[in-house]
Amino acid sequence: MNKVSRQQLIEWIENPVTIAFREYAKYERANTIAAKGMEAFCPFDPQRTQEILANLNGADDAWGVVYESLGESDELLALLEEEDE
């Protein structure tokens, strides 16, 4: 497996494509999921309502992980340093 240097990781984080995708993840999490949540209610079918809300919660968590992963985080840099050891 190829090793990724700290400098390569920083360049990747600062790349305009990475920044744009990170902003898309933020948008998707904030706007699209919230809008779908407003339409989640299924009258006379509480199980379906719960199913939709559970899926939206999962999507919210997933987009949150994507957003955090694409940013400069100490955890990401620490993980890189652990692999070097």
URQUI-V182518 format. One record per run of one state. SS is the DSSP state (h for helix, s for strand, l for the rest). FROM is the first residue (numbers start at 1). TO is the last residue. Records with the same first field share a line. If there is no record, write none. Layout:
SS->FROM-TO ; FROM-TO
//
This chain:
l->1-5 ; 15-15 ; 39-45 ; 70-73 ; 85-85
h->6-14 ; 16-38 ; 46-69 ; 74-84
//
